[in-house]
Amino acid sequence: MPVETEIKFLVSDVQALEQKLSALGFTRQTPFTYESNTLYDLPAGDLRRKGEVLRIRRYGGLWKLTHKTRGTDARHKTRHESETAISDGEQMDAILRALGYAPAFVYEKYRSEWTDGTGEVVIDRTPIGDVAEIEGTPEWIDRIARELDVPAERYITASYAALFREWGSRTGSQARHMTFAECGTPRPLVS
């Protein structure tokens, strides 16, 4: 099973981050593209309790089904991830519902993907702020973070669901899902 190792960090200036990535030799693989993620669980919350994720993701016109195991949250977040392309996300939703799973959390963002051929940096424009992820080997993550002026104390290993809960506590929002409409956040102008 493939292993995903990553960190997140908050982004205050997306354009400045893009300029730094370009200067470091990264190329943008995708422009900002709308992404919608639906996490599924059983009625008793079995997956969440075990720290697992079952997700249908729609990125542009592509659909993927993903399962992630409980990870280790040390300096980097590491977890096993199985993912496959699916041709019809709505049919996959129907299959999961027929098996007793139901949507538990929805989050959306606009994502741009960058790579240097070794690892990946993604920039997410979300309803709760701009966040970037660095994914690769731990050594590569730390080197790229240093080159982007992101000290280890700014590393975030929390999931988007956890970040959303923290945001809700901080802002008093009653939103149940991290969508632009529920959070009352205008969609970002993206290029």
N, C-alpha and C positions, 0 to 999 in steps of 0.2 A: 504494500500500500504506500503510495507516495507520501512524503512528509513535507508539510508546508511550514516554513520558518519565516516570521515577519515581525515587524514593529510598525506602529502607527505614530504619527506626530501631527500636532495642530499646525496649520498653515495660515499665516497672517497675510501673505502676499503671493497669490498664485502666479502672477506674471514674473516676479523675481525668482520663484522656485523654478519655473520653466526656463528662465535664462541661465540659471546655475546648471540645470540638467544639460542644456545644450552645450555649455562651456565645458562640461565634464565628458562630452562625447556621447551622451545619450541621444537617441532618436525617438521621436514620438511615433508610436505604432498606431495609435488611434486618437482622433480628435475627441473632445468631450462628447460622450454618447450617453443617452438616457439609459439608466439601469434600474430595474425593479426586482426586489428580492422578497420572496415569501418563505418564512420559516414555518415548518409544520411540526406538530407534536400530537401525541395521544391526549385524550381528555384529562388524564391525571397528571400531565406534564412530565411523563417518563423521560423523554429525551433531554429536556432542560435540566432535570434533576441529575441526570448522568453526565451533564456537560457536553452533550452531543448536539449536532445540528443536522437537520434534513431540510434542504433548501431547493426551491426552484428559482432560477435566476433568468431574467430576460435582459439581455444586453444588446441594444439595437434590435435587430431582427433575429438574434440567436438565442436559443434556450439551452440551459444546462441544469442537470440534476446533480446535487452535491450532498455528500455525507461527510461530516467531520467528527472525529472522536474528541474526547476531552483532551485538552492539550496541557502542556506544562507552561506555566507563566513565570519564567525566570526573567532574565533581562530581555529575552526574545520569546515570542509566543511560538511554540512548536506543537503541531498536531498532525495526525494522519488525516489525509483527505482523499476521497474517491470521488471522481467527477466524470460525467459523461454528457455528451451532447444529446439533446432530444429534439425531435422534429416538431412536436406540438405540446407546448407547455400547458394549454388548457386541458388536453386529454390526460396529461400526467397528473394534473391537479385532480381530475375526476377519479383517476386510479387511486391516488393517495387517500382521497376522501372515502372511496369504497372500502379501503383497507382499515378505516377507522381514524386516520390522521385528519387534522383540521388546521387551517392557517392559524398560527399563534402570534406572528409578528410580521409586519410588512415594513420594509425600509427602501427608500429610493435615493438616487443620487445621479449626478452626471460624472462619468469617469473618463479620464484620459490615461493611456498607458504609455510608459516610456521604458526603453531598455538600452543597455550597453552591450548586450549579447551574453552577459554573464548572469544578470539578475534583472529585476523589474522594480520600477518605482511607478506607483499609480497615484494620481491626484483625484480626489473625490470632492465634488461640490455637493454638500448635503444640506438638508433643511436645518441642521443644528450647527453648521459651520464647515469650513474647508479642512480636510484631513488628507494626509498622504500616507501611503504604506510603502515600506521598503521590504522586498521579499527576495531571499536568496540564502546563501550560507551565512552562518553567524558572523564569520570574519568579514565577508563582503558587505553585509549589512552595516557593521560597525565602521568600516572604511568609508562607505558611501555617506553614512550619517555624518561622520566627521567632515567630509568634503562639502556637505550641505550645511555645515554649521549647526547640526542638531546634536547637542550633548546627550549622553545616555540618560540623564535625569529627565529628559523630555520624551523618552520612549514611552509609548502607550501599548499595552498588551491586551487591553479590554476589547470586547466585541462591540459592534455597533449597537446591539441591544443594550449592553451595559452603559455605553456612552450616552445613549438616548435616555435611559433611566436617570443617570446623573444630571443630564440637561433638564429633564422634567422636574427633578427635585430643586435644582438651582433656580429655575424660572417660574415654577408653580404651574407649568402647563398641564392641562388635562388630556393632552393628545395621547392616544393609545398606540399609534403607529408613527414611525418616522417618515411621514410623507410631507411634501411641501404644503398640501392643502390642510392637513390636520395640524401642522406646526405653525401655520399662518405665515410661512416664509415664501417670498416670491421666488420663482424659479430663476436660477442665475442666467445671466447673459453669457453664453458660451460660444467659443469659436473653434 
